[in-house]
Amino acid sequence: MKTAHRLAVFASALLGFAHAGSSQPAAAPKNDEVVSLAAFTVTGTNLKRLEQEKSLPVTRLDTEQIDLSGALSVSDFLRTLAPIESSVGNIGATATGPNDAGGDAASVNLRGLGDGNTLVLLNGRRLSTYGIAPNTPPVAFVNINQIPTGAVERLEILRDGASAIYGSDATGGVVNIILKKNYEGVDLRTRYGAASGGYDELTASVATGRVFNAGRTTLNLIATYYERDGLDASDRVYAADPDKRSLVGAPFNANSAFNGRSSSGPYGRFSRVNTYNADGTVSSSTSFFMQPAASGTGVDLVSGTGPASSYNSQIGKQLIADVRRYNLHANLSHRLAPRIELIAEGSFYYARSHNQSGATPLSGNTTLTGTDNVIVPASNYYNPYGQRLNPAAPRDVLIRNYRTEELGPRIFDVDIDSYRLLAALQGRLGETWTWETGALFMESLTKDYQGNLISQSRLNAQLALNTPEAFNVFGGPNVNPRAVLDKVRITDWTRGTGELALFDAKISGDLFPCWGGPVAMAAGIEHREEKLKERNGPFGLADDIIAISGQIDVTAQRDVQAGYAEVSVPVIGKNNRFDFVQAFDLTVAGRYEDFGGFSATKPKFSVALTTLPWLLLRASSGEGFRAPSISQLFQPARGRRNAGFIDTARQYTVGSTTITPEDATSGVSKLLITGGNPRLQPENSRSWNIGTVIEPPALKGFSVGVDYWGIKQDGRIDSPTAADELAKDARLWRASRGANPNVVRAPQTQSDRDNNIPGVLISINGTYQNLARREVQGFDLFADYAWRTSAWGRFQVRADASRYLKFRDTDTNGVVTELIRQSGRPRWRSNASLLWRQSAWSAGLLARYVGDYESDPSLDTAGAPFIVRSWTTFNAYVGYQCTRGWLRGTTVRVGANNVFDRDPPLSPGVSDGYDSGNANAIGRLVYVELRRKF
């Protein structure tokens, strides 16, 4: 749906609002009522206590904060929060790489520890993983876009390790998304927003609830629809061309490393094969290339290697995918008896996305370490050295660089279906005991269709023809007719399913009285079955796609058994408090999990001390346990070809000029061996948190706090990236002519020895490994102040900040690397907001800050790193609620995200020109929203 059609839909929604407004007036607002507080459970504990929330480092955010952010999805909202590092957070929304799993998918990454270290819960229970494990190597994650924003009541973010409470995956913390329930009435909402460059988005939702059966039954239904037209690379100056030299100042504008253009274009570069080695590699060759003819018509053949890094590979690429998303959620509660309640939940999610990247490139070299190494045989009709045009001495030709521009951009269409069903019983025993048991099933199915690809076997067959129907790689752009292109053009697919079946039972209540109050306990058991299945099309299975790695079908599953207990002892409370010690609580928790091949028991201890009624001190220490995911264990190893990074060890200097051999440039693909590792062991960790919350009585409504935290992981499960492994290899080579064992190279040639560089790269090992250690420390700050004035209404100011103090990796050789302000990891993240409400009017302002950091080390010039600047953006809105007439109860809100239209900071190490984990390319987005409640 394009902009005009979206406006038509939005106009239809306006008419619907008018009709709704005329049918039933909204009820007058009720006066504030005094209510009795009931014990509740907060994320981070299974105990139900009145004051539990302040004792834990939990960030609690309601719909008012979500609305203020201007976000239309849970993932967009989470990316505005200080403790969330999104280096992988937008895992599918901007993915255009041929080995990525794109689609309407996003993950959560607390503390920057990576996917798999943050547990995502929906109403306190786990979710299944995304159907396809994307990236290189594959990553298992929960897709949070499947949760409808319109159904969210609040989010609770536990900024502390919680393996003793929730088990594996909670090393960095927990994000618990609580959906609306016990809602009565109808809530209609629609919003349309647009930004420059053709980006626009539309959403509509309806939430309805009814209490019936004499108050025993409550049914809620929530449906949302979201659609957007994405953004092309050509719509943003910093993304339109991978050559960033014109966008940076001295000395970086003279560094060829800032030119990310590709060597593969429609005017190809070739090598005439003179002789072959016995193993089939080329032993003697002569380089030539094609260029536009001086006459203005046709092409010229020129001897030599030809221009490198000259083609704009951003042509035809989208920065942000087109998406259409549907969410439906229903929950039912029915009181079976005075103390027993039936809970049922059902969710359905469907999304379709469209994305594209540049036309397929071909690259190869005589050492056969390039991407595809396609040979144009002497029989080819257009081969300038072939049998027809050079009959005296016909020769084969090796394609060194070429791009099938006339075939069009590669297309990625992804369909995602997921559904979730839950049935549970909960009840009360005695005065304080509650129990709950439930069964859950969830399935996520992803279908990834990739079009405008090239079959290598079909291309080889077409190149071998000695008739004019042969594929012509020598004629420049647009020389092959549609019929010839269609003979090599293919569409392939990948389909993946993630499943989760879960049964749990738990009980909580007071055991016996103690000094400061009753001792509380919670205990439970859990059984879950996890499955992963991935199937691939015939071309992928046969490794028969140019510039895309071969695929392997995967089927894996495992069963997990768990049991846990938690005890809270109020050593000092209202019964025995004294001056300067109002309360002191000790909590002990432990959880046992068995994954079949390995198991673990992990404890956690926490204390909360209230010295004065307005001063709380809290501390916790616990052990963590992260089991390898089934994709990390059972994904078969495979070779994936990736471009975009430089083999810096092979760079050398002549005078003041840095020379990068052709095989080491970013435009030539490198082979990365990726996949699971069945020999992986669990990852163990320790975490601690020390914090305080101050609520001075002289300033009612004000609270401020700080938490100092640390996490240490041993045997950390991770995969070395190609860029990191090559950088390490370069450091070892330059320091002592050493080598990184994860980088495999060919023997040095005489030319290599003359230039004092290692041999040509063959492959990089990127399979999952138990790496040695990661140690992270930092602190979180927060402040919140809400007050009401008789003349100016209600105000609320809120601020959060997160700062790294340490982020160190220690490898198996004892080499320590400090990652703060490296690898897209700024030292500071913060946000601040102001909300105002007066009678029918409301307004809000949100400021978000992301600190600066150093870009890719390969872009260092004269010892100076390129700094990706900090990024500060402001979102704002103003709203009005109609209180009279037939529009009574209707709210109109007008707002803008990124009010000052700040471009994302330039990150020249990325072809798109910005780091999508820390910023976005949307620019100023202006929107109007209508809401009707009745």
Secondary structure, 3 states (H helix, E strand, C coil): CCHHHHHHHHHHHHHHHHHHHHHCCCCCCCCCCCCCCCCECCCCCCCCECCCHHHCCEEEEEHHHHHHHCCCCHHHHHCCCCCECCCCCCCCCCCCCCCCCCCCCCCCCECCCCCCCEEEEECCEECCCCCCCCCCCCCCCCCHHHCCHHHEEEEEEECCCCHHHHCCCCCCEEEEEEECCCCCEEEEEEEEEECHHHCEEEEEEEEEEEEECCCCEEEEEEEEEEEEECEEHHHCCCCCCCECHHHCCCCHHHCHHHECCECCCCCCEEEEEEEECCCCCEEEEEEEEEEECCCCCCEEEEECCCCCCCECCCCCCEEECEEEEEEEEEEEEEEEECCEEEEEEEEEEEEEEEEEECCCEEECCCCCCCCCCCEECCCCCCCCCCCCCCCCCCCCEEEEEEECHHHCCEEEEEEEEEEEEEEEEEEEECCCEEEEEEEEEEEEEEEEEEEEEEEHHHHHHHHCCCCCCCCCCCCCCCCCCHHHHHHHEEEEEEEEEEEEEEEEEEEEEEEEEECCEEEEEEEEEEEEEEEEEEEECHHHHCCCECCCCCCCCEEEEEEEEEEEEEEEEEEECCCCCECCECEEEEEEEEEEEECCCCEEEEEEEEEEEEEECCEEEEEEEEEEEECCCHHHHHCCCEEEEECCCCCHHHCEEECCEEECCHHHCCCCCEEEEECCCCCCCCEEEEEEEEEEEECCCCCCCEEEEEEEEEEEEEEEEECCCHHHHHHHHHHHHHHHCCCCCCEEECCCCHHHHHHCCCCCEEEEECCCEEEEEEEEEEEEEEEEEEEEECCCEEEEEEEEEEEEEEEEEECCCCCEEECCCECCECCEEEEEEEEEEECCEEEEEEEEEECCEECCHHHCECCECCEECCEEEEEEEEEEECCCHHHCCEEEEEEEECCCCCCCCCCCCCCCCCCCCCCCCCCCEEEEEEEEEC
